[in-house]
Structures are given as structure tokens and as C-alpha cells.
Amino acid sequence: MDSTLVQVLDSLDTTLISMKGIDTVSASRLLSAIGDVRCFANPSPVAYASGKNDKQYANQCGNRELNSLFYNLALHVSICKPVCVSC
């Protein structure tokens, strides 16, 4: 199955697997969850207004699978990344 995933990723001309922490399965899951990138053309915050208050919040209608993938990738990178003592 990995060889099939590698062939598909090669045909899509993606460089995801060159990133630290992303293997062929993670890259395939990311691409399948994202689908058409043009759907993310305007990720603007949602404005709420009530009387004198105007506030902007992040849109909560997100893709739970993508959220989970990004969280797990960030967790993996933060655990595997050595701590910078000079920072």
C-alpha cells in the first residue's frame, strides 16, 4: 500500500513528505482531507456585532479531521524537536 501512496503523491507533485514528521500516510491523509485547495481562498474571521461591540472570531466551522492531523503533527514535531537553550 505504501508504494501505491508514493506513486499517487509523486503524480500530484507534492513535497509534503520532505517535511519533518510527515510520512506517506500523513501526507495522503492531509491531501484527502483538504481536497480542493481553492475552498480555502478566503479564510477570514467571522464578524459578530451587537450594539456597540464589534468582535471578530475565528470561524468554528472547520474540518475536524484536518484539525486533528495538524494537532498530531505539531505534537510530534514538538516532542521530537530538541529544545533550543540559546533562545
Secondary structure, 3 states (H helix, E strand, C coil): CHHHHHHHHHHCCCCHHHCCCCCHHHHHHHHHHHCCHHHHCCCCCEEEEECCEEEEECCCCCCHHHHHHHHHHHHHHHHHCCCCCCC
